[in-house]
Amino acid sequence: MQQTIEHRVTQVVKDVLEIDEGTNILNASIEKELAPTSIDQMTLFIALEDEFQESIPPQEVAGIDTIRDIARYIEEKLNSMS
């Protein structure tokens, strides 16, 4: 079964930030609720680039607030490439 982009993004975030599997973070604010350190943020975006085999330029994600927003950004980027 193919996983959705939202699910894949959520799994990467949970793995990188060591969040419990049962926690629903899809609508969580990255800065306010998850509060990753700058190193965690960098690690997170590197892990997302690895997962989706796509570059994620920092200037393009500067205004992104939630995990769902990241998933939408990645989905749009992947769709524009096909």
C-alpha positions in Angstrom: 0.0 0.0 0.0 1.4 3.4 -1.0 1.6 5.9 1.9 0.3 9.4 1.4 2.6 12.3 1.4 1.1 13.6 4.6 1.8 10.2 6.3 5.4 10.1 5.0 6.1 13.7 6.1 4.5 13.0 9.5 6.7 9.9 9.9 9.9 11.8 9.0 9.0 14.5 11.5 8.3 12.0 14.3 11.5 10.2 13.6 13.7 13.3 13.6 12.1 15.0 16.5 11.5 11.8 18.5 7.8 12.3 18.8 5.6 9.4 20.1 4.1 7.3 17.3 0.5 7.9 18.5 0.8 11.7 18.6 -1.2 13.5 16.0 1.0 16.3 14.7 -0.4 17.0 11.3 -1.9 20.4 12.3 0.9 21.2 14.9 2.7 24.5 14.5 6.4 23.7 13.8 7.8 26.6 15.7 5.2 27.0 18.5 4.2 23.5 19.3 7.1 21.3 18.2 9.8 23.9 18.8 12.7 22.2 17.1 16.2 23.5 17.6 18.0 25.0 14.6 19.9 21.7 14.2 16.7 19.7 14.4 15.2 21.9 11.7 18.2 21.4 9.5 18.1 17.7 10.1 14.4 17.6 9.4 14.6 19.2 6.0 17.6 17.0 5.1 15.5 14.0 6.0 12.6 15.2 4.0 14.8 15.8 1.0 16.1 12.3 1.4 12.6 10.8 1.7 11.2 12.6 -1.4 14.4 12.8 -3.4 13.7 16.5 -4.0 15.5 19.7 -2.9 13.7 21.9 -0.4 15.2 25.4 -0.6 15.0 27.3 2.8 13.6 30.4 1.1 10.7 28.4 -0.3 9.6 27.0 3.1 10.2 30.2 5.2 6.5 30.9 5.8 5.4 27.3 6.3 3.8 26.8 9.7 2.3 23.3 10.1 3.3 19.8 9.2 0.3 19.7 6.9 1.7 22.8 5.1 5.0 21.0 4.6 3.1 18.1 3.1 1.1 20.4 0.8 4.3 22.1 -0.3 6.0 18.8 -1.1 3.0 17.5 -2.9 2.8 20.6 -5.1 6.5 20.4 -5.8 6.3 16.8 -6.8 3.2 17.4 -9.0 4.9 20.3 -10.8 7.8 18.0 -11.6 5.7 15.3 -13.3 
